[in-house]
Amino acid sequence: MSIDAHIDALDTAGKALLEAAAAAGPDAEVPTCPGWRVRDLLRHTTMVHRWATAFVAEGHTSYHPDGGEPDLDGDALLSYVRDGHARLVSALREAPGDLECWTFLPAPSPLAFWARRQAHETTVHRADAESALAAGPGPVDPRLAADGVDELLRAMHGRDRSRVRTPEPRTLRVRATDTGDVWTVRLSPEAPRTRTDAEGPADCELSGPADLLYLTLWNRLPQEAVTVTGDASLARLWRENSAITWS
């Protein structure tokens, strides 16, 4: 996906998140984030948006701490989140292509990194906000979803901090039945290593439409949302150890 496509996805997801949060109300429970209510989700999301904006707009070339979560609620919190989201979208749209700033995942450029990361940060939290409604999380564009699976498997869990590990070498395959994308995840005592192919046998395969894989791998849908074949213990291992935490 292009940088512009990621920024458009961020823009769309942020607006949908706000719409769902307003409809659910600040005190509604967020089933996909146990222990959180909508106000907690909003406070976290705007903190991340404003933290990301600082790198893009101010060009910090080393890690810069976030500003903390706002002590706001109700309409004031919604307004604050809306403003923070708009600032992030504007900062990314106005940033030069040769932007230099700190990043934490491999990417073609810092601007490409922040556009992609915040598109998926916000799309996943859009699903969280929608989980507070009776209808639950809505669909994700297949192309965006496949891109998000790729970021999660090859970038997020390509880091040494990933806890998805096995005592002996095992192979997990992820197959998007609508987009044709396939990932082969090599598990071992080390951090996972993922390739975009279907070469060789797999001990376990998760397959389904890209958006269901996306939300399942981000632990926003139960594993029953996709098809699991082979050794289901690897799917459970993912569920139990793949959570991405802020700290």
C-alpha positions, 0 to 999 in steps of 0.5 A: 500500500502507498503512503497516501493509502495508509493515511486515508485508512487512518483518516477513515478508521479514526472517524469510525472509531469516534462514531462508535465510541460516541454511540456506545458511550464512555462507560460501555465495556470494551469486550476486546480489551478486558478491563477497559471501558470506552473512555480508557480506549479513547484516552489510550488512542489519543495518547498514541496519536499525539505521540506519533504526531510529535515524531512526524511534526517535530522530527525527533530522531531518537525515542521521545516519551508520550505525553500521558493520557488525558484526564478527560471524559464525555464530550470533552474527551471525544473532542480531544480525541477528534482533534488529536486524530485530525492533527496526526492526519494533517501532519502525515499529509504535510510531511516531506517525503524525506522526513527523518525521525525515529521509528521502531519497525523496518520500513521504506522510510520514516514517513511510510512507517508512521503512516502504516503503523498509525493506520493499523493502530487506529483500525484495530482500535476502531474494532475495539470501539465497535466491539462495545456496540451490539453489532460488534466489529465491522469489516476491514478492507481486504487490502488493508487487512492483508497489509496489517497481517504482513506488518504484524507477522513480519515486522511486529513479531520479527522483533526480539521482544516477540514471545511467540516461541516454541522449544522445537522448530515449528511452522505456522502458515497464514493464508488469506483466501480472498486476497491470495496472500500467504505467510509462512511463520517459522517458530523456534526458541528465537523470535519468529521469522516470516516469509511471504510464500507457501513453501514446505509443509506447515504444522498448522494453518490459519485460513480465511478472509483477510479481515477475519485473519487480521482481527483474529491475529490481533486477538480481536475475534475468537479463533473460530472466526477462521479455519484452523487445520493441523496442530491447533496448539500453535494457534493457541500459542499465538493467542496466548503469547502474541499480545502487543503491549504499549510498555 
